């Protein structure tokens, strides 16, 4: 059964995008060797992406590294949105509710994992009990403002436990 993992690169002050969704800050921190990212990419069978992330700023736009994981991911994508577009690219499906989106992404992933991209969708998955793991890469920069890694308006604490054998900030959600 597919594990649902939220992965993101965050600034040291906890933002995954700058003001207005700006991702340009990320380009200088991508690339190079990253064993945890390589392991994650090797496990993925599908992406579950929020509409803002899907249509958002790609720091590698117009280059060979455009797309998820620096252009290395090539597989099914499910976008969670209340307004699916008329023009639907091959390999991209759209779902209008969270449970359907997660179920579809898991079905597409088969025995592989689902990676959630987008803070809002990740928070929705967490609140619904559908998120299994969180993997955070930290970039040595302070953005000061932008999209936080997680927004929990209710302030409920979520317990995490380290995923054994991982050196990055990779945790299991404790239920």
C-alpha positions, 0 to 999 in steps of 0.5 A: 500500500502506498505511503503518502509523503509530504516533501518540501524544501524550506528556508530555515525560518520555515517557508517553502515559497517567498511572498507571492509564491516566489520560488526563485530563491530555491534555484541556488539550493537545488542540484548536487548530491542528495541521497534522501531525495534520490531515495524518495524519487526512487520510491515514487509512483504518483504525485498529489499536487495542489492547484497553486503548486501545479500552476505556480512558480518553477525555479527551473522554468524553461530549462531541462530541470523544469518540473518536479524533482528538477525535471527527474520525475516522470509519472502520474500526477493528480491535482486537487482543485475545485476548478479543473481546467478544460485543457488537461495535459497527458499524465495529469488528472484532476480531482475536486475533493481530497479523499478522491484525490488521495485514493486516485494518487494511491491507485496510480502509485500501485505498490510505490509511494505518493508524494504530496507537493503543496503546503495547503494539500499537505495540511488537508491530508494531515487534518484528514488523517491521510498523511503518513510521512513528512520529509523536509530539506532545509536551505540555508536562507531566511525568507522572512515571509511567504508560504509556511511549511505547515499552517495549522490554524487550530494550533493542534500539535502533531507528533512525529517520529524519525524514520529509521535510517534517515539522516534528513528530517524525515518523520512518520506521523504518529496517530 
